[in-house]
Amino acid sequence: MNHNRQLMKGRLADLQGHRKTIAKKALNSCRTIMPLINPALAEVVDMDIAAAATAMDELVMHQAELLALNTKISQLEEGLYG
């Protein structure tokens, strides 16, 4: 295996690990949001909409990062495995 291919595999592993970390953060954001805006738990006027909005902003950023990572991972996989 040539050196460039080894570097690509290492980069792929790094990106996959980072994707896993960001996916966990996104899931945690979802878990934060759910009880904040659950109408079964509170009336709308009593919900902490500001906190839910902050968590949604984080979720949007996590999703954007995941989409970018998925693109990079796909490109590397295509380069490595055809």
Phi, psi and omega in degrees: 000133182281165185298319181297320179295321177297319178297319179297319179295321176296317178296319178299314179298320178298314181295320178295322177294318179295320178300319179298317179297314181292324177298321177295319178296320178296317178297320177296322176298317178299317180294332176287319185290317188307308181287340181288331183236030181270111182292347176283340182261332184204155172290153182304319182292340181264354182286148177272075184296324180297316178294321178296321179295321177296316178294324177295320176301317177297318180297319178299317179294319178298317180296317179298318179294319178297319178297317178295317178297318179299321178295314179297318180297315179299319179295317178295317179298320177297318178293327181275319191243355177077000000 
